[in-house]
Amino acid sequence: MKKPYVIVNCASSIDGKIALVGKKPLKISSEEDMARVHKLRNECDAILVGIETVLADDPKLTVKEKYVGKARQPLRVILDSKFRTPENAEVMKPYAKTLIVTTCKEFKEGHVEVIKCGNDKIDLKKLMEILHKKGIKKLLVEGGSTVIWEFLKNKLVDEMFVFFAPIIIGGNAPSIAGGEGARKEEDVIKFEIKEVERMGSGFLLHLIPQHE
């Protein structure tokens, strides 16, 4: 299968949570990590998130010039099987091109393209082939929890970065990887720790998935 090089990036509390209880957004990254993230975005051809991230955080998914100098805006890819992206969402505004991936409709209007990929559920492997054909060589996956799990489960991830802030959230707040999770030991996703780096008040973990 031909696919882009896939990097997962997220920020977490030390107990593995990426938002507050009730999926309320929380800024977890330090300023140093934010600079790293925008430099990483600037090196990628596309940034991907799921619809729950759009609904909860309303992100722009763009590169801020203050971190990189000359910004090169990647394609914004939204996994939205039922097409719930609000018309006034930041990802619908013309800061950059947007590709919305659904299971229900297709159209193209200005900077926004909507494609079908899968039936009841988005077919990630097929999507990787579509993105590859569109010239996407490097894809940055930023969440949320279920999306990260699906990419890891389907062995589509080449490397992963997690910034850990020195906070604990607890409770049933969303974790780094959600979805159905591993029910058997052989389903656990293993990594090689490539590097651990102190970054501002927290630390950055660089991981390489170990696919058998």
matplotlib code that plots the C-alpha trace (Angstrom):
import matplotlib.pyplot as plt

x = [0.0, 1.3, 0.8, 2.2, 4.8, 2.5, 3.5, 1.2, 1.6, -0.3, 0.1, -0.9, -1.0, 1.3, -1.7, -2.2, -5.2, -5.5, -8.5, -10.5, -13.4, -16.3, -13.9, -13.5, -10.3, -7.3, -4.0, -1.4, 1.6, 4.3, 5.3, 8.4, 6.3, 3.9, 6.9, 8.0, 4.4, 4.2, 7.6, 6.4, 3.2, 5.2, 7.2, 4.1, 1.9, -1.3, -2.7, -5.5, -8.0, -11.4, -14.7, -14.8, -11.7, -13.3, -16.5, -14.7, -11.7, -12.7, -9.0, -7.6, -5.0, -2.7, 1.0, 1.7, 4.4, 5.7, 7.1, 8.4, 9.1, 7.6, 4.6, 3.6, -0.1, -0.7, -3.9, -6.4, -8.0, -11.1, -12.5, -16.2, -18.2, -21.6, -20.6, -21.2, -18.6, -20.3, -20.3, -18.7, -16.0, -12.4, -11.4, -14.0, -12.4, -10.0, -6.8, -5.8, -7.4, -9.6, -10.5, -13.4, -13.6, -17.1, -19.2, -22.2, -21.5, -19.1, -18.7, -16.1, -16.7, -13.8, -11.1, -13.2, -13.4, -15.6, -15.0, -16.5, -14.2, -15.9, -19.4, -20.4, -16.9, -14.1, -11.6, -8.2, -6.1, -8.0, -7.7, -3.9, -3.8, -6.0, -3.8, -0.7, -2.2, -2.9, 0.8, 0.7, 4.1, 4.1, 0.9, 0.6, -2.2, -3.2, -6.2, -8.4, -8.2, -10.2, -8.4, -5.0, -6.1, -7.4, -4.1, -2.1, -4.3, -4.2, -0.3, -0.3, 2.0, 5.7, 6.6, 4.8, 5.6, 3.9, 4.6, 3.9, 3.0, 3.6, -0.2, -2.7, -6.3, -7.7, -11.3, -12.7, -11.1, -10.1, -6.7, -4.0, -5.6, -9.3, -11.4, -12.1, -8.6, -6.6, -8.6, -5.8, -2.1, -1.2, -3.3, -1.2, 0.7, 4.4, 7.0, 10.7, 11.6, 13.7, 14.4, 13.3, 13.9, 13.2, 11.0, 10.0, 8.2, 7.5, 9.2, 8.9, 8.8, 9.7, 8.3, 8.6, 5.8, 7.1, 4.9, 5.3]
y = [0.0, 3.4, 6.0, 9.2, 9.1, 9.4, 11.3, 11.4, 14.4, 15.2, 16.9, 15.1, 15.3, 12.9, 10.6, 10.4, 12.8, 15.2, 17.2, 17.9, 15.7, 16.1, 16.6, 20.3, 21.6, 22.6, 24.1, 21.5, 22.4, 24.8, 27.7, 25.8, 22.8, 25.1, 26.4, 22.7, 21.8, 24.7, 23.9, 20.3, 21.4, 23.6, 20.5, 18.5, 18.4, 17.8, 17.9, 15.5, 15.5, 13.9, 15.7, 15.5, 17.6, 20.2, 20.3, 20.5, 22.8, 24.5, 24.6, 26.5, 23.8, 26.4, 27.4, 30.6, 32.7, 33.9, 30.4, 29.6, 32.8, 32.0, 29.7, 27.0, 26.1, 22.4, 20.8, 20.3, 16.8, 16.2, 12.7, 13.4, 10.3, 11.9, 15.4, 17.3, 20.0, 23.4, 25.9, 28.5, 26.2, 27.6, 24.7, 25.9, 29.3, 30.0, 30.1, 26.9, 24.2, 21.7, 18.1, 16.6, 12.8, 11.3, 8.2, 10.1, 12.8, 14.4, 17.9, 20.6, 24.3, 26.8, 25.7, 22.9, 19.4, 16.7, 13.0, 9.6, 7.0, 3.9, 2.9, 3.0, 3.9, 5.8, 3.4, 4.8, 2.5, 3.6, 7.2, 6.9, 5.8, 8.7, 11.2, 9.6, 10.1, 13.8, 14.3, 14.2, 12.8, 13.7, 13.6, 15.0, 13.4, 15.6, 13.7, 13.2, 10.1, 7.7, 8.8, 8.2, 4.7, 3.9, 5.0, 3.0, -0.1, -0.1, 0.1, 3.3, 5.4, 5.8, 7.9, 9.6, 12.6, 13.1, 16.2, 15.6, 18.5, 18.2, 18.1, 15.4, 15.6, 12.2, 11.0, 9.8, 12.6, 11.6, 9.8, 9.8, 6.8, 6.0, 3.7, 0.2, -0.3, -3.6, -6.5, -9.0, -8.8, -9.3, -6.2, -3.9, -1.4, -1.4, 1.3, 1.9, 5.1, 7.0, 10.1, 11.8, 15.6, 18.2, 20.9, 24.0, 22.8, 19.3, 16.7, 15.4, 11.7, 10.5, 7.0, 4.6, 2.0, -1.6, -3.3, -7.1]
z = [0.0, -1.0, 1.8, 3.2, 6.0, 9.1, 12.2, 15.3, 17.6, 20.8, 24.2, 27.4, 31.2, 33.0, 33.5, 29.7, 29.4, 26.4, 27.6, 30.7, 31.9, 29.5, 26.5, 27.5, 25.8, 27.8, 26.6, 27.6, 25.5, 26.7, 24.6, 23.6, 22.5, 20.5, 18.6, 17.9, 16.7, 14.3, 12.8, 12.4, 10.8, 8.4, 7.3, 6.5, 3.5, 5.4, 9.0, 10.0, 12.8, 13.5, 13.7, 17.5, 17.7, 15.3, 17.4, 20.7, 19.9, 16.6, 15.5, 12.5, 11.8, 10.3, 10.8, 12.7, 11.1, 14.5, 15.0, 11.6, 9.7, 6.3, 6.7, 4.2, 5.0, 4.7, 3.5, 6.4, 6.4, 8.6, 9.3, 9.4, 8.4, 8.9, 7.6, 10.9, 10.3, 11.0, 8.1, 10.3, 11.7, 11.5, 9.2, 6.7, 6.4, 3.6, 5.6, 3.8, 1.6, 3.4, 2.6, 4.5, 4.4, 4.8, 4.1, 2.8, 0.2, -2.2, -3.6, -4.2, -3.5, -3.5, -1.1, 0.4, -1.1, 0.3, -0.6, 0.3, 1.6, 3.1, 4.0, 7.6, 8.7, 7.0, 5.4, 6.6, 4.4, 1.3, 2.5, 2.8, -0.9, -1.9, 0.0, -1.6, -5.1, -4.2, -3.5, 0.3, 1.2, 4.9, 7.1, 10.6, 12.7, 15.7, 17.1, 18.7, 20.9, 18.7, 15.5, 17.1, 18.2, 14.7, 13.0, 15.5, 15.3, 11.5, 11.7, 9.7, 12.0, 11.3, 14.4, 17.3, 19.5, 22.9, 25.0, 28.6, 30.9, 34.7, 35.4, 36.4, 35.1, 36.3, 36.0, 32.6, 30.6, 27.0, 26.8, 24.2, 22.5, 22.8, 20.7, 21.8, 23.0, 23.4, 24.9, 24.5, 25.2, 21.6, 20.7, 22.8, 20.7, 21.4, 20.8, 20.8, 22.8, 20.3, 22.4, 25.6, 25.7, 28.4, 26.8, 28.8, 31.9, 30.5, 28.4, 24.9, 24.1, 20.6, 19.8, 16.9, 16.7, 16.6, 14.0, 13.9]

ax = plt.figure().add_subplot(projection="3d")
ax.plot(x, y, z, "-o")
ax.set_aspect("equal")
plt.show()
